[in-house]
Amino acid sequence: MAPRNGISPLAEAKELVEFNRKVFDRYYRRVLRLPWKEATRERETGHHTLFRTLVHILNVQELWLVYVVRGRHRELPALWKDERRQPTTRAGLIAYSARVWKGVDETLRLLRDEDFGRRVHVPWFSQVYSVRDGFYQATFEEAHHIGEMIGAFWQDDVDPPLMMWIPLLRSRPKKRAARRR
């Protein structure tokens, strides 16, 4: 598969994953610091609580980037039954998060540029998608759910963690001027 905008598909995927993880980590750390009652309070969002929204983001990352893009769709029925995917405690979320990101890192180690055009089977969709589509699906869905969390924080008059692409990935620290002797 040809590079898009001068960047190889694998490099592009690594950049997307780096961004997703940085954003997720900021919200994850914030929610883990909240009192349990606040982390699990009904917010009238798609997944009801900040805690459940984080779990769902991990479900999406795992599903698409650990299973679908690796062609593991036949393993999905067993995955759906895995209770560790639905943690109900901080410790469970911490363990599940580590598992998901380890799996995503393994996926990135296994992929090559030419894999990104490969078609993948997604059982709940009638069409066929590419490995590249899987990375974008995971990224855009995370952004959508982070947006819900931002709205929930704003409703409480709390500034949400930063989630912008440019400050997180593109800003470079200013170099200090060399000291003259």
Disulfide bonds with the S-S distance in Angstrom:
none
